[in-house]
Amino acid sequence: MPTVNAPVYSLNGGEVGDEALARLDLEGQQFAGSLYENALPRVIGSMTFRPGLEHITNIDFGQVQLLEHSYSGGSTFVPVLSDEALRVVKGDALISRAAVATTVTNGAFASFTGWTNASTGTASASVSGGDLQLTGATQSRAWAKQTISVALADRNVEHAMRFDVTRGPIKVRLGSTAGSDDLILEAVLDDGVHSIAFTPTTASIFLELINEQPRLAIMSSCQIEAAGVMVLTTPWTDDDLEDNILRYKQNKDVLYVASGVYQQREIQRRGDASWGIQRYKVSDGPFVTSDGLVSLQPSGLVGNITLTANRDYFAATMVGKLFRLFQSGQTIDETFTSAPANGAFIRVAGVGSARAFSYSVSGTFSGTARLQVSVDDGSGNPTAWTTLSSHTGAVSSTYTDPDNNVVKFFRFALGSGDYTSGSIVTNLTYSGGSQSGVVRVTGYTSKTVVSAEVLSRLYSTVASFEWDSSTWSDHDGWPAAVETFGGRLYWASVDLIHGSVPDAFKSFDDEVEGASAPIARSVNSSSARGILWLLGLQRLIAGTDMSEISVKASSFDEPLTADSWFPVDASTRGCASIRAVKADKDGVFVQASGTGVFRISPDAQGVDYTSTDLLAMHEELFDGSQVVDMAVQRRPDTVVWFILANGEARALTYEPAEKVIAWSRVLTDGEFKSVSTSRGSNQDSVYFAVVRNGTQRLERLANLNDCRGGAINCVADGFTRFTGSATTTFSVPQLDGLDVVVWADGAAVHDQDDLYTVASGQVVLETAASNVVIGLPYNARWRSTKLAYGAAGGTALFQRKKISKLGLYLLNTVLDGLRVGKDFDTLRRFTTTKGDKPIVAGQLFANFDADLMSISSDWDTDSRICIECRAPYPFTASALVLDTRTNG
């Protein structure tokens, strides 16, 4: 009876389906398995016990979504979204606020008592309707301030100030002395909720709230946070999270979030314990041109105005919408109450009388108003300013510029020392030329009247039929996807993609020309649902439910521009409404069915992108359950994690360059709900939302280095680790009433043959220990494919065969937890000896290489080998060798 030793059996082939078990002609397929359960393939060729899941904190908030926030500063952050709420986990706990007695007087703005109006000029600060109203002016700022007392017991204790901004921007600063910002660095906050941490050290601290824009800004609350977990208000409901509508992209300390339902948001980190969420607001587009049938008339040129249409046009859903009005003639009104100060300018062109304009100075004042002139620098901007005339009293006159066909600019300005007291009121009126200004709708009155704030100065109060309106609003819809690519921020709405001005993520100014102009182009998809995600690879990729679209320039090296934009279908798989993830030049996305996974990568010629089925060798790996979340881990191996609707997870060890596309199942005593990753120095952190015993928890995948035996060995689920002085009693309230395994000071004191039942949330050991891991047991299982080895004349397929011996090269393994056999019903301990010496119970082998071990196997055409390893014992198999016999 012939005997053939197989070559080394690598263990990184991953799980394949029944239909692929006999495809041993494919490269690497002979090293796959028919089951990888809690056994993770490694790129290098080994297979390791899936690391345990460490209990971080309870997040029992209903439907949740874990976001990713990578930060190189040493801390790890996990933003957790739930029903209209955002909480943030820092390290091992939710960010929480301490109990302090410090208060802001009238922080809820029941009255202005406690506040000081320090506004300049014609600006003002007041309280109305429970809101702080900061009304700015063109040459002055609205300014409210307060001195806050800090009790001795609260000094050197971290506080947090919560700012609820209804209409921004509002500048805030907090200092230990008047005017300083050593406690809260001067920050500009927009519409949203912001919780900013600070630590006072003095008896008094000084708070300032400032509006420097010539319009109304509103804050509804400014208070010291109460004790407890920091919770920020969001627009996204349980249903929104369940429907997977959020797409987000991090740039530095900001997560830009799109949903297709609500206005875009920015989730901002202003410090490890300082977070906020605000509306993403732009003031210069993107715009679309009106049909010219409706005229819009502003009631004023700056500040807060009304906008009146000549017929029914407005709707309540237009609040927040931008309008850009093109106007003939130019009027500038400025009031100066300080110096130095510069007013806005008019633009004069033409010849003869077309260059005449009127000007005036009025008011009660002591000072000098200077009428200044500048010449166009060729790009539509003024050059150096020179004084044309100076006025210390009232004047009303006209001026005709003598330089025909020269574009000039005129303004009023005050130099240093030009102001003593009073208000210097100036006016410039020019009937020629045209300008445009932008307003944002702030309130709905009727179909013909809305309230608005002027974002960029208007020049006339005459009705205009020439105007543009913004693409995004509750009325028109909001972007559903976001991505950064080539220095631009891209937003996708249905079939359209808008790209910002390069390196200016909040600018869509269509007056910028050339390659830096903003982009507003279609991808020509045939999908009714539109773009579901964007992914910036070597090309910008847009996923729809019909196809995956690659947006080309003329070459890989050429940047995308409005003029260099050529979208083509890279593949026609169609996408599910789940964000895609990126791994270098590749993307991984879920197919429209929700149960297929594809790789989108450069084609063989490197000319464009194409897609490849990542489940081609195991179509039923997901057992018919849809993917509900996914994330990618890059270190130590690239692993794409998938959460399924049935509460299980799948892991894809992914290294195409090494020809490793290896799947494994991930199961636990509970249900997986969400996953996110965070970059780390040695290993990326992988976080899961897991429901155990009816409670939802945040758990982190242990580092591989902590799952190799030794004093600390994290091979348990829902575990807590303890280090410090030796003791016998350990608190694990999250495991109360459950059977657990215990690893203490380098040994399993309770394994699956001797489980410990947690009582009153505690584990009490017989012997004191200083390094302890306590968690739930779980097993890893591996089963081979159909074996092709052992036949003298060719393959062993379709021959009766028997596996007589097995060899395993093991690393960092305790053999007590290792079982092998022909199937999972006949498992037995791998071995109890090494050579002629018995193996000591609990012995950790840094490496194990011994004679082939006898295995009980029957003659069968489908002989298999099965391996099981049991928590809390570590296990890593680097290679496997089989001694297979056939009947000749």
LUMGURO-516043 format. One record per residue (C-alpha): x, y, z. Coordinates in pm, whole numbers, plus 50000, padded with zeros to 5 digits. Example, Ala and Ser with C-alpha at 12.3 -4.5 7.8 and 13.67 -1.06 7.14 Angstrom:
<keses>
512304955050780513674989450714
</keses>
This chain:
<keses>
500005000050000501805031649884502505060450118503265095950009504055124950237502305156050116504195188350074503825214550342500155223450369499815261250400496915272850614496045306250460493765294250182490595303850366487215287250353485765275850021482335262349935481305226849849481315233949476484965244449494486275216249713487525196149417489055225649228492565215749326493785226148983493585262349093496645278049246496385279149623493105259949629494775228649761495595248350074492065260350139489675245550392486025236450398485655254050734487515282850893485585292251207487255316851445490475306151274492095335551098494345329350796497535349850804499165363550490502465346850577500795312750553499805304450909496435301851079495795315751426493105313751687490905344151640491905369251912489435374852192487045403952220487725427952505484815444652680485215482452658481895496752772478165492052738476575510152443473015498552497471465527152301469335507752053470385508051689473995520051669476605526951406480295527951490482235554151297485945554451224488195582451341491895577251289494225598351499498005596651521498245613651859498185581552064494535580952170491915559751995488405572851935485205555351837482275578551761479065559451836475865570451664472455560951801468965575551771469625613051719472695611351944476475609651919478735596752195482475591452169484575563852321488095574752404490395545752481488405523352714485465545452814482825569152687483885605552719482185617953035481985650153231482825654653597480425669653852481365706053916479575735454074480765760753814477885777153626477305802653352474845829153467471825828053238473525802553013470055792652891469425829552806466265835353004467545871053029470715890852964471485893553337475055882253405476235891153056477985922752939477285938252602480765947152477479665952352116481325979251908479736005751685476215997551570476475960351654474585946751956474225916952191470875909452354468555881452464465215875052298462935844752309465425824152508468245830252261471375851252264471195873651959474455887951831473685913551561476825923551375477395952951142479755959650852482295979451055481645965951405481135933351590478575919651831480175908452155478805893152475481065883952764480865870953116483185865653410482585831253566483565822253921485275788753989485195774354341488465762054488487285725854479486595728454105489955742554004492255718353822489175697053745488265691853381485075710353284483275712252951481365741152801478405731652584477485755952304474195751452116474445773351807471235779451618472725802051356476435807651323479185814251283479985825251639483505829551766484105817052122487055819652352487665813052720490675824152919492135827953263492405865453204490175889453017490645886452641492795855052657492015820552513494315797852712491385775952826489385773552503491455783452204489565808151989487185787551776484495795451520481365774551575478575769751325475025756451353475125726551584476165714051926479705716652061481115703352388484595717252454486675706152751488875729152958490545728853299490335761353500493105769553746492015803953866489165818154073487705835653769487535826753402486475849453116484055838752843483535857852518480985851552240481545872251926479865876951590482095894651339479715890851044477315918950946474225898151023472425880751307473965851051484471985831051740473025808652031470345790152226472495777752514475965781752662476405761652981478815740353178478105703853096476335683853365478015652853507477735621653294478405609052944478855635352673475895632752432475665654852122472445658751925472355645851565469625644151299469975606951226467305583851367467275546651444465635540551106468325560550927471075540051091469305507551016468885517950653472645524450627472255558950471475365575050622478555579850425481495597950576485065607850505487705619650749490015648450670492315657450958490055661751263486785664651073484405637450958482325650150665478995631650668476405627550392473085609550412470935620250117468175629950363469655657250582472035686150527475635674850540477305675350879480815679351016481785658951321484715677951469487375668151719488815699351881490745679852144490705645252297487665654052508486255681952287483805672852013481085689351813478695683351528477625711751301476015717550964478355718150666477615752550526478985769250215478315804550095479335803849729477455775049566477145751749399474535770749198472105763548915470625791148696466945800848728464535800348436464155838348446460375837648507460445848848871461945880949003463465883949350463675917149534465815921749846464735946250115468305956150202471915953250099473535937750408472485920850729469125903550769466575911450502463445898350333463365884449982460155889949785459115870949472456755885749214454625854049221454275822049425457645805149437458995798849788458385768050003459105760650368461665734650257463785762450106465075773850446468865771250416468845775250038471245800149877470275826249618472765846049413471275878049271472795895748969472075933048990472605964048777474095994348951476065995049271475226010249610477496008949915476426021050259479006019650541478986032850898482426036851058482866037451437486546028651461489806031451275491616018451083488766004650872488095997950504484705999050334483455978550039484155991849692482305999649370483715990349029483746017948764484326012548391483316027748056483866062247910482696097847973479536102248181479316064548228482136068848478480206092548709479116082149058477796100149366479146098949717478236113450055479426115650416476986122750698476396116951068477616132951387481286125151425484816136851484487156121351231488226118950869486626097950594488866092150295487546084949945490106061449789490776048049441492586017549301493216003448954492295968148840495345945448855494165926448548492435898648737489445918448860491055928149191492255962249314495935970749352497305997149592494816022949721495426060549710493346088549867491256108649623489706132149881489386135950261486256146850449485956158150811482316168650785479146162350590479406162050211477276151349916478796152449569479476134549242482706124549078483436115548716486636095948672488626109948374490466077848268488276063047996488256025147950490266019748267488655997648532488906014148872487626007849222486426033849474485806030549848485686049550175488326041350437489676054050768493376052750842495006050351184494146081351384491256091051152488556083951412487806101851738484096097451811480586093851670479346075551360480686083451015477966073750766479106070150405477436062250073478656053649724476116050649440477026041349082474386034548819476726015448594478195980848606476735949848764477555929149069476215898649240475485890549603474505859049789471825853950053470755823750258467085818250342466585817550721462795816550752459635810650551456795836150561454745828550253455055816249896456205851049800458225862250105461115846850298463615859750551467265858450454470745867450568473175884350332476345863550296478045885450040476975921549992474085930449764474325962149555470725971149479467225967149621465685965849274463955933349178466015910748952464995882648716468635871648695469555848748984470915814749068469935791249349471925764849531471795728449429471315715049783468435720950025465535702950187463615713349878466085699849622467705671849822471105666849984474205647449880474195610249958477935603349932481205621050009484875615549932488175634049912490205629649596492915649949429492765677549689489025683149645486035674049858483425656449644479705653649719477385631449513473675638549466471715613849252473625615348922475665646748989479075650249153480245683749285483915688949358485155718149567487875742449475491185724049541492295726349905489185746949988486645721450104483965747750164484265766749838482365760649515483075795149371482345792748998484265824948937487475805248994488815796748651491085770948494492105737948648491155750348997487545757348905484975737349101483445706948935479755700448873479425670748637477205640748583478385604548578475645594948329474385565848534471145548148450470285543148816467105557848964468625556749313471715575249201475185573649349475355552649667479035557749749482205574349628485685559849661488945577249581491335551549439493685559249150490505571148991487355584949147484885556049160481125560749199478945531349300475315528849190472825500349209473395494548837477145498348790480505510048926481635541048740485255551248691485705588448631488675593448403490865622048304492955616047994495565597148198496185584748552498595613448609496205640948501493955656048768490215656748729488835690548625485515703248497486905700248143488715667248193485925644648310485035612048137482905586848335482725550848212481335518948363484205499648517481825470848588478085464548598477725444148916475595470249092476055480649455474165477049779473575507849992476615501450211479795521750205482715507250013486165504650172489625511350037492825490950054495595508649862494635508849492491725485049547488205489749669485865463749819482115467849783478935448449849476945439049542473335450149499471935417449637473615424749971475145389849975477905394049717481295410349768483505423249489486935437949450487365467849220490975471349112493185482348823492955459248523495925439348396497005467748170496665493648445494505514648215491225513548405489375495648682487505462848675485695441348931486325406149058484025383649259485585377549602483045350149676483615330949355484935300949551482275302449821478975316549702477115306050018479635318550275477115343750410474395317050440471985339750255472325367650512472935403050391475925424650483474955453550712478365468650788482005465650688485415479850775489025473650676491975466750908495455472350764497825459551034499255434051098497435419850792494845435950573491535421250689488125432650568485465426750834481835421050739478845421650974475855400850863472185406150938472095372551120474525385751384477565366951256480705381951108483055372350828486705381450786488545384250456492335382450482493215402850177496615405850012496205401749635499905407949571500645376449772497665358349614495915356549949492125360549934491105340150238487705339550407486885328850761483805328450981483725348451301481255337151566480755346651929478265340452208476125369652097475275389951788477555413551598475845446151500478485470351371482235472951314484835500351282488605502351277491145527251403494785529951303497305519451566501075519151598501545481251618498105468451520494955485351405492155484651658488985466751547485815475251739482525456651735479085464551868478015430952015474755421752184475285396752469472525386052707470285413852575472865441352637474765458952359478455463552428481485478352259484235452452232487705454552082489575426851906492645418752113496085423951961497735392551830500695399252061498345395652357497075361652242500305341552251500345329052607502445344052883501295364153180498465380352981496645359052725493505374152573491825343552421488285348852556485265369152450483745398452634486825396752852488305420653102492015421253177493485429753515497045439753595498425452353924498815440054278498005403654338494465397154461491845369754453488685389554372487955404154030484895423653919483345414553583479755427453606479175423753231479605385953274477395381453579475785346953590477785333853294480335305853274483795319453204487375308953149490155324453354493805329453260495965340153553499695347053562500505325753260498155296353311494535286453258493115282753609489655277353461489285262953113486345247352929486615215553138486385236453456484345267653383483775293453657480275307453708480365344753781478325353454091477385388854197479545401653912482725387254066485255359654017487055347654329490245327454273491795303454520495215318554466495975355554434497095366854087498305399753940497785393653565494325379953492492025376953189488415366553247485965361052960483605338152775484835306052611484765300852238486325276051995488095277451661487445250151406489195241151085488375213550837490365204750529489065203050173488995170749976492535157649992494395152149667497585137649813498885102449844498325085049512501385070749343499955075648997498315109549038495585125649242494015109049545490615122449451488005095149399490255069549572489675053649907492255068650138493165071350500495025098350688497355078650906499495106151053499445143651100502215168451159501695204151277504285230951311502935252351593503895286251731502965301052071500625272352145499445254452458498505219252346495905214752621493335232252404494155214652076492005185951942492255167651608490335140251430488625128251117485515148551207484355170551490482535141751660485695121051707488175147151821490925137852059493865155852208496595161651953499395146552162500525142652522504185136352450507055151452260509555124952173509725102352476508845129352726505355138152852504065172952787503435192053105499895205553141499735242353052503155242352886503555270352633505525261352322507095290752143507435265651861506475229051840507955205351585507675168051660507265134751487504095129151288501255119751520498905090351460495405100551364492305078751376490855079351025488715055450827489095044650467486935067750261487025085949930486445117850128488785114950424489285148250599491225162450888489545184651150491235206951405489665224151703491285247451953489575259052269489795291252463491595302452672494585284152520496615301552248497115284451914498915292551590499625266751321502345276651078502135245650856500525211350831501765178650681499615147750620500685111550575497955099350342497525063150235495475050649942494445015549844496635017549542
</keses>
